[in-house]
Amino acid sequence: MATFHKSRLLEYPEHKLRLSATAQMLDAILNDSGGVIPLLSRYAGRSFCRAGKRLRLRDKDYHPQELVTPDGQLIQLDEWWGCYASNEPIVTGSVLRSTGRPPVNEGMATTITPDGHLLMFHELIATAPERILGKALVEHSKAILGYETWTLVSKIYDNLNPIPWHLHFRKKEAHDPNEYLNPGLLTANYFCTAMGLYPWVTKEQLLEALKYFEKDDAPYNNLRQLSPAVRIMIGWGFMMENMVGHAPVELATKEIHLLMDEHILLENMTADGRLSLADAMGAVDPMDLPKALQGNWEHFVWNKFDWARNQDPCLSRDAVRPPLHAPEFSGDGYDTNFIIYGAIGGVQEFTSMRTIVQPGATATMRYPAPCFFHINSGKGKVNKYNIALAPRITVGKVYNENGFVPDESREDVAIVNTSRSKPLAITQDFTRDAFPVTPGTGITPRLILPC
């Protein structure tokens, strides 16, 4: 019986990929790292975007020769996927030149065993769901997905130009355009995300714009003239509800969202080129918009588009999240702020916080739930797991930059800064209802900076 896949992951061609996981493998991983599960960085490219080249890859690694569009055009790597623990790969429109098929397990969360073999994270979870996720999350994931897994996605999008104006039918998300991904930029820099629609936009105007997809030689549908430009602050988070149209800014941005990868593109042209109807519908789930109705813009505008959410005058105010100090996760030599927090759609769907540990200090954490983490700067340890931010990444090599704190380890985590001179910055992401009281409850965020 075969032990390994015949195929390798695009980013790690020298490492064998195991066919399945066992409880013994989980024990070996946890023993080796002191209760932490290492996770590898995964990379992907979209057929409709060009890379901003802020993912720290070598220049030639942004253009893997094997990764192309279905018509043979090279794809640029513009996304980092840190934790996508689905049993289905992401949908990017990319294929391998040699096979004409999408890369094996594209974007899916991957761990590495002490003997250097790769293992899909969702398969490792299946060996001991409650040890890794805890009982509450096991029940929640089974209820919404039908199987036990981590229900949050952590990724970075890094595009040369703004992403096409689009919306998600079910995928709630939050964004963190921070200074670590965009060095040298300050809050005074001016970048905008198109978000929602102006109150004066009518159904007929939106329908007219969308019908431009019906002609291959149509000019730009001018959709952004219908959508307010909302200023994005470096270091501030913002929430994006499902069904709200948006075109994220050309900043490298950390994003967390529910475990799914679906969208509909509504802008027929960007600085990266023209988008066809097939591009627009390429990642639409038939459960959200049946195949027979895809391209029926009258149905979409009159029956699917959420006008109340998109024309809410308080949309941008309610979406913004200035950093919020987290004293319960701060102490001598370390300080933590919530970056993504509060409710979205009335539910604590996800929370993200960033901890800064000073040189030589140790942050002692008692997390309320399991979490994914990744390093933003510096070097150190999470329990026995050595972490360091690599200044430059060679695709194919393994770097210790990301990991997962399982439920059985969450109440005893030590984050140690082993540097003598530089702070260690590390971000921790939590999924639904991780905190007994939703962070930010009862607090009105200060949107005007103090003098």
JOLINRA-V61963 format. One record per helix or strand of 2 or more residues. SS is the DSSP state (h for helix, s for strand). FROM is the first residue (numbers start at 1). LEN is the number of residues. If there is no record, write none. Layout:
# JOLINRA-V61963
ss: {SS	SS}
from: {FROM	FROM}
len: {LEN	LEN}
This chain:
# JOLINRA-V61963
ss: {s	h	s	s	h	s	s	s	s	s	h	h	h	s	s	s	s	h	h	s	s	s	s	s	s	s	h	h	h	h	h	s	s	h	s	s	s	s	s	s	s	h	s	s}
from: {17	23	36	42	59	67	79	94	110	118	121	129	135	152	166	173	191	203	223	229	237	246	253	264	269	273	277	291	297	307	315	320	324	327	334	351	362	371	379	385	402	407	413	424}
len: {2	11	4	3	4	3	5	3	3	3	7	5	11	6	2	4	5	12	4	4	4	2	6	2	2	2	5	3	8	4	5	2	2	3	7	7	4	7	4	4	4	3	5	7}
